[in-house]
Amino acid sequence: MIARYLKSHRKGRLAEKAASASKLLACCTICPRQCRIDRTTGKLGYCRTGNLARVAGYDAHFGEEAPLVGLHGSGTIFFSNCNLGCAFCQNYTISHGGEGHIVNDRQLADIMLTLQEQGCHNINLVTPSHVVPQILSALILAADKGLVIPLVYNSGGYDSVSTLRLLDGVIDIYMPDFKFWDNDIAFQLCQASDYRQTACRALEEMHRQVHELKLDASGLAQSGLLVRHLVMPGDICGTALVMSYIADHISRDTYVNIMSQYRPLGQTDVMAGLSRPITGKEYSAALKAAADAGIHRLDKPRRVFAFV
């Protein structure tokens, strides 16, 4: 299967999309925060990222979902900072601390090519929502130099539909989180009182573009939607409601990863109950909620977590 971005590049559409996205930096409306600041002059909005992307690290990653990992790993690129900024972020030093180094378009393209040369099965863009223009510009350079593997958009689910439409014909695999159902919880933990509605619209647009997850003969993902949901203490994430929404409004054939790796990191004192890992009972209840909703394509955990 030919990567979607290569088809767009051959038609000249990738350059058009990159140019349109870059214009948004002058009055930034790239994500739902709608900061409207001029990032081209070095001004910083909610994501604390200017005209150039910042990368915290990149490598072949073997802890991702089974269809992404294969034998040689998923080529993850961890972008620094975040447009969501969850208080409990499991990568807190990256998303809140800005850990990493600034890269230009050529350097970002070279990172993509290096991961492909290492044998990675895909390019996995982690926390990309605030750096879509930079990704598109780098992708042109990488495609010209021989990048051919699928592109994964691995976001927190807090994405603007207008920006996602710029990515139509570019992204092969969308992998968003659906973190919370309750907007009050979302406001307390990431100052996003519109999280549920925004995530719902984003998932619907992602699914419209790429449909259900498609695997090749070896079980590797080639295109489609994969949704992540982190189980949290006391079910503050509203797992049953999230699963019902996915089943009823996206597809019961959606590939879903019910994640068990919550740990009390970051600013867990902002809400009672966040200072402990989840229990085995809570994780089992989340799996049951998915099954009860009709979700049947669940990722199989490859790491063992010690529940409380």
CORGI-V782972 format. One line per field, one symbol per residue. ss: DSSP state (a for helix, b for strand, c for the rest). psi: psi as a letter, one per 40 degrees, with the letter a starting at -180 (. if undefined). burial: # if it has 24 or more other ideal C-beta (glycine too) atoms within 12 Angstrom, else .. Layout:
BEGIN
ss->???
psi->???
burial->???
END
This chain:
BEGIN
ss->cccaaaaaaaccaaaaaaaaaaaaaaacccccccccccaaacccccccccccbbbbbbbbbccccaaaaccccbbbbbbccccccccccccaaaacccccbbbcaaaaaaaaaaaaaccccbbbbbccaaaaaaaaaaaaaaaacccccbbbbbccccccaaaaaaccccccbbccbcccccaaaaaaaaccccaaaaaaaaaaaaaaaacbcbbcccccbbbbbbbbbbccaaacccaaaaaaaaaaaaccccbbbbbccccccccaaacccccccccaaaaaaaaaaaaaacccbbcccccccccc
psi->hhidddddddeeddddddddddddddghfdiedfdfigeeeeihadefhbdiihhdiiihheeaideddadeihghhhhiiiedfhdehefdddddefhaihiadddddddddddddeeieihhhhgedefdddddddddddddeeheiihhhgieegihddddddehedhdhhgiigdidhdddddddefgefdddddddddddddddeaihhiadeehhdiahhhihhhihefeefddddddddddecieehhhhhheehigibgeeehheeeiiiidddddddddddddeeheghihheihihi.
burial->..####.##...##..##.###.##..######.#.#.#.....##############.##..#######..####################.###.#.#..#.#.###.######...########################...###############.##.#################..##.#####.###.##########.##.##.#....########################.###..##..#############.#..#.##..##...##.###.##..#.#.###.........
END
